[in-house]
Amino acid sequence: MRTKKPIDKKQVAPELSAAEVEKILKKIGKAIKAKRKQQSSLDNFAYEVNISRSALARYEAGGDMLLSSFIKVLYGLKINPDDFLKEIK
């Protein structure tokens, strides 16, 4: 029977504190809300991108979201993800 070599675990990126993550999510939510308001109402936009109204409101308030939901929102806003992320720095 072979023994496995232990994996050398190196930290690739520094850990973010919960406060830092929350700050980034709020910034993303604020940017999504501002862009969505230029285009549509909350109800209409949620319907158009197939996300519940309550989930979209939560995202705009800085709530965590799935990457698939993030992509739906950005494509619904007709925004390239790279461009959006550059804007929120």
Sine and cosine of phi, psi and omega as CSV:
sin_phi,cos_phi,sin_psi,cos_psi,sin_omega,cos_omega
0.00,0.00,0.73,-0.68,0.00,-1.00
-1.00,0.08,0.57,-0.82,0.09,-1.00
-0.98,-0.20,0.63,-0.78,0.00,-1.00
-0.99,0.12,0.60,-0.80,0.09,-1.00
-0.95,0.30,0.64,-0.77,0.07,-1.00
-0.91,0.40,0.64,-0.77,0.02,-1.00
-0.99,0.17,0.77,-0.64,0.04,-1.00
-0.99,0.14,0.97,-0.24,-0.05,-1.00
-1.00,0.02,0.89,-0.46,0.05,-1.00
-0.90,-0.43,0.65,-0.76,0.03,-1.00
-0.96,0.27,0.85,-0.52,-0.04,-1.00
-0.99,0.12,-0.65,0.76,-0.01,-1.00
-0.74,-0.67,0.55,-0.84,0.03,-1.00
-0.92,0.40,0.52,-0.86,0.04,-1.00
-0.94,0.35,0.60,-0.80,0.10,-1.00
-0.99,-0.11,0.63,-0.78,0.07,-1.00
-0.96,0.27,0.32,-0.95,0.04,-1.00
-0.86,0.51,-0.60,0.80,0.01,-1.00
-0.91,0.41,-0.63,0.78,0.02,-1.00
-0.93,0.38,-0.66,0.75,0.03,-1.00
-0.89,0.46,-0.71,0.70,0.01,-1.00
-0.87,0.49,-0.66,0.75,0.01,-1.00
-0.88,0.47,-0.68,0.73,0.01,-1.00
-0.92,0.39,-0.69,0.73,0.02,-1.00
-0.89,0.46,-0.64,0.77,0.04,-1.00
-0.90,0.43,-0.63,0.77,0.03,-1.00
-0.90,0.43,-0.68,0.73,0.04,-1.00
-0.90,0.45,-0.72,0.69,0.00,-1.00
-0.88,0.48,-0.67,0.75,0.01,-1.00
-0.89,0.45,-0.66,0.75,0.01,-1.00
-0.92,0.38,-0.66,0.75,0.04,-1.00
-0.88,0.47,-0.72,0.70,-0.03,-1.00
-0.89,0.46,-0.70,0.72,-0.02,-1.00
-0.88,0.48,-0.68,0.73,-0.02,-1.00
-0.95,0.31,-0.63,0.78,0.01,-1.00
-0.91,0.42,-0.64,0.77,-0.02,-1.00
-0.90,0.44,-0.47,0.88,0.06,-1.00
-0.95,0.32,-0.36,0.93,-0.15,-0.99
-0.95,-0.32,-0.64,0.77,-0.20,-0.98
-0.28,-0.96,0.21,-0.98,0.11,-0.99
-0.98,0.20,0.28,-0.96,0.01,-1.00
-0.85,0.52,-0.75,0.66,-0.03,-1.00
-0.87,0.49,-0.75,0.66,-0.03,-1.00
-0.90,0.44,-0.69,0.72,-0.04,-1.00
-0.91,0.40,-0.68,0.73,0.03,-1.00
-0.85,0.53,-0.68,0.73,0.04,-1.00
-0.89,0.45,-0.71,0.70,-0.06,-1.00
-0.88,0.47,-0.58,0.82,-0.04,-1.00
-0.98,-0.18,0.08,1.00,0.06,-1.00
0.88,0.48,0.75,0.66,0.10,-1.00
-0.78,-0.62,0.61,-0.79,-0.02,-1.00
-0.90,0.44,0.48,-0.88,0.00,-1.00
-0.86,0.51,-0.68,0.74,-0.03,-1.00
-0.92,0.40,-0.61,0.79,0.03,-1.00
-0.91,0.41,-0.70,0.72,0.00,-1.00
-0.89,0.46,-0.68,0.73,0.04,-1.00
-0.88,0.48,-0.64,0.77,0.03,-1.00
-0.91,0.42,-0.68,0.74,0.02,-1.00
-0.89,0.45,-0.69,0.73,-0.01,-1.00
-0.91,0.41,-0.41,0.91,0.03,-1.00
-1.00,0.05,0.00,1.00,0.04,-1.00
0.98,-0.20,0.26,0.97,0.04,-1.00
-0.97,0.26,0.42,-0.91,0.02,-1.00
-0.93,0.36,0.51,-0.86,0.00,-1.00
-0.60,-0.80,0.37,-0.93,0.11,-0.99
-0.94,0.35,0.46,-0.89,0.04,-1.00
-0.88,0.47,-0.60,0.80,0.02,-1.00
-0.89,0.45,-0.61,0.80,0.05,-1.00
-0.93,0.37,-0.65,0.76,0.04,-1.00
-0.86,0.51,-0.69,0.72,0.01,-1.00
-0.91,0.42,-0.68,0.73,0.04,-1.00
-0.85,0.53,-0.71,0.70,-0.02,-1.00
-0.89,0.46,-0.75,0.67,-0.03,-1.00
-0.89,0.45,-0.67,0.74,0.02,-1.00
-0.94,0.35,-0.54,0.84,0.11,-0.99
-0.90,0.44,-0.54,0.84,0.05,-1.00
-0.99,0.10,-0.05,1.00,-0.03,-1.00
0.87,0.50,0.70,0.72,-0.02,-1.00
-0.86,-0.51,0.74,-0.67,0.09,-1.00
-0.94,0.34,0.74,-0.67,-0.01,-1.00
-0.81,0.58,-0.64,0.77,0.02,-1.00
-0.87,0.49,-0.71,0.71,-0.01,-1.00
-0.91,0.42,-0.66,0.75,0.00,-1.00
-0.88,0.48,-0.74,0.68,-0.03,-1.00
-0.90,0.43,-0.53,0.85,0.07,-1.00
-0.91,0.40,-0.58,0.81,-0.03,-1.00
-0.93,0.36,-0.53,0.85,-0.11,-0.99
-1.00,0.01,0.06,1.00,0.01,-1.00
-0.86,0.51,0.00,0.00,0.00,0.00
